[in-house]
Amino acid sequence: MSKDFMEQNREEILAKYAVPAKQNAKPQLLTKKERKALGVGRDQGKAIAKYIRVSPRKMNIVINLIKGKSLDDAYAILMYTPKEASPILTKALKSAEANCVNRELGALSRDSLYVADAYANQGPVLKRFMPRARGSAARINKRTSHVTVVLKERV
């Protein structure tokens, strides 16, 4: 699709891709070029922190505390939560905020931002071994996670 065609038929294209897919069929996805031309994703700021040396299970405990909260509330919760994941999430939240506010086209207002979505996916597992009794060994899994924070503007 050409850029001119996409601009003229923007509403039709977005409606076509918004229709849910059938049960056994793959959903139709827009390419990166199409998303940019149609302005999809301009209403949010996103930050991804990869290869964090905290397990996703421990990360999700803190993530669930800040989901749906306003930006200032989320910072306050993270500041007073005594978990290892708190400073990591604070850093990711600051990055997502900067991605929203310091944008050339369509900058979002900081006062109306909230944590729309946050999740931790499993990253690669570092496998280590610890000596045990009678010459055997036990495996220790040092888990990593990929954290994603998405901020949107309250309407």
C-alpha positions as CSV (number, residue, x, y, z in Angstrom):
1,M,0.0,0.0,0.0
2,S,1.2,3.5,-0.8
3,K,1.4,6.2,1.7
4,D,-1.2,8.3,-0.1
5,F,-3.6,5.4,-0.3
6,M,-3.3,4.8,3.4
7,E,-3.9,8.4,4.3
8,Q,-7.0,8.6,2.1
9,N,-8.5,5.3,3.4
10,R,-7.3,5.5,7.0
11,E,-10.6,4.7,8.7
12,E,-11.4,1.7,6.4
13,I,-7.9,0.2,6.9
14,L,-8.1,0.6,10.7
15,A,-11.6,-0.9,10.8
16,K,-10.4,-3.9,8.8
17,Y,-7.6,-4.6,11.1
18,A,-9.7,-4.1,14.3
19,V,-12.0,-6.9,13.4
20,P,-11.2,-9.9,15.6
21,A,-9.7,-12.9,13.8
22,K,-11.6,-16.2,13.5
23,Q,-10.7,-19.0,16.0
24,N,-8.2,-20.9,13.7
25,A,-7.0,-18.0,11.6
26,K,-4.1,-15.7,12.3
27,P,-5.0,-12.1,13.0
28,Q,-4.0,-9.6,10.3
29,L,-1.2,-7.3,11.5
30,L,0.0,-4.0,10.1
31,T,3.6,-3.7,9.1
32,K,5.8,-1.2,10.8
33,K,5.6,1.2,7.8
34,E,1.8,1.0,7.8
35,R,1.6,1.6,11.6
36,K,3.7,4.7,11.2
37,A,1.8,6.1,8.2
38,L,-1.6,5.5,10.0
39,G,-0.4,6.9,13.3
40,V,-1.1,3.7,15.3
41,G,0.5,3.8,18.8
42,R,0.9,7.6,19.0
43,D,-1.3,7.7,22.1
44,Q,1.1,5.8,24.2
45,G,4.7,5.6,25.4
46,K,6.5,2.4,25.8
47,A,9.7,1.3,27.5
48,I,11.3,-2.2,27.5
49,A,14.1,-3.2,29.9
50,K,15.7,-6.5,28.9
51,Y,17.9,-9.1,30.6
52,I,17.0,-8.0,34.1
53,R,18.5,-10.3,36.7
54,V,15.2,-10.7,38.7
55,S,12.8,-13.5,38.1
56,P,9.6,-12.6,36.3
57,R,7.6,-14.1,39.2
58,K,9.1,-11.6,41.7
59,M,8.8,-8.8,39.2
60,N,5.1,-9.3,38.6
61,I,4.4,-8.9,42.3
62,V,5.5,-5.3,42.1
63,I,4.1,-4.7,38.6
64,N,0.6,-5.6,39.9
65,L,0.8,-2.8,42.4
66,I,1.2,-0.1,39.8
67,K,-1.0,-1.3,37.0
68,G,-3.8,1.3,36.3
69,K,-2.3,3.9,38.6
70,S,-1.5,7.5,37.7
71,L,2.2,8.3,37.0
72,D,2.7,10.1,40.4
73,D,1.0,7.3,42.3
74,A,3.1,4.7,40.6
75,Y,6.3,6.5,41.5
76,A,5.2,6.8,45.1
77,I,4.3,3.1,45.4
78,L,7.7,2.1,43.9
79,M,9.6,4.4,46.2
80,Y,8.1,2.8,49.3
81,T,8.0,-0.8,48.2
82,P,11.0,-2.8,49.7
83,K,11.5,-5.2,46.8
84,E,14.4,-5.7,44.5
85,A,12.2,-5.0,41.4
86,S,11.3,-1.4,42.6
87,P,14.3,0.5,41.3
88,I,14.3,-1.4,38.0
89,L,10.6,-0.5,37.5
90,T,11.2,3.1,38.4
91,K,13.9,3.3,35.7
92,A,11.6,1.7,33.1
93,L,8.7,4.1,34.2
94,K,11.0,7.1,33.8
95,S,12.0,5.9,30.3
96,A,8.4,5.4,29.2
97,E,7.5,8.8,30.6
98,A,10.3,10.4,28.5
99,N,9.1,8.5,25.4
100,C,5.6,10.1,25.9
101,V,6.5,13.6,26.8
102,N,9.7,14.4,24.8
103,R,8.2,13.4,21.4
104,E,8.4,15.7,18.4
105,L,5.0,15.0,17.0
106,G,2.0,14.6,19.4
107,A,3.7,14.9,22.8
108,L,1.4,13.7,25.6
109,S,0.7,15.7,28.8
110,R,2.6,14.3,31.9
111,D,-0.3,15.1,34.3
112,S,-2.8,12.8,32.5
113,L,-0.5,9.8,32.1
114,Y,-1.2,6.5,33.7
115,V,0.2,3.0,33.6
116,A,-2.0,1.3,31.0
117,D,-0.1,-2.0,31.0
118,A,3.0,-3.5,32.5
119,Y,4.3,-7.0,32.3
120,A,7.4,-9.1,32.8
121,N,8.3,-11.9,30.3
122,Q,10.8,-14.6,30.9
123,G,14.3,-14.0,29.5
124,P,17.1,-16.4,29.1
125,V,18.0,-18.6,32.1
126,L,21.6,-18.7,33.4
127,K,22.3,-22.3,34.4
128,R,24.8,-22.7,37.2
129,F,25.8,-25.8,39.2
130,M,26.5,-26.2,42.9
131,P,28.4,-29.2,44.4
132,R,26.3,-31.5,46.6
133,A,27.0,-34.6,48.7
134,R,28.9,-37.6,47.4
135,G,30.3,-35.9,44.3
136,S,26.9,-35.0,42.8
137,A,25.8,-31.6,41.6
138,A,22.6,-29.6,41.7
139,R,21.5,-27.1,39.0
140,I,20.7,-23.6,40.0
141,N,18.6,-21.5,37.5
142,K,19.3,-17.8,37.6
143,R,16.3,-16.4,35.9
144,T,16.2,-13.1,33.9
145,S,13.2,-11.1,32.7
146,H,12.2,-8.6,30.1
147,V,10.0,-5.8,31.6
148,T,7.6,-3.8,29.5
149,V,5.8,-0.6,30.7
150,V,3.2,1.1,28.6
151,L,1.8,4.6,29.5
152,K,-1.3,6.2,28.1
153,E,-3.1,9.4,28.5
154,R,-6.4,9.5,30.5
155,V,-9.3,10.8,28.4
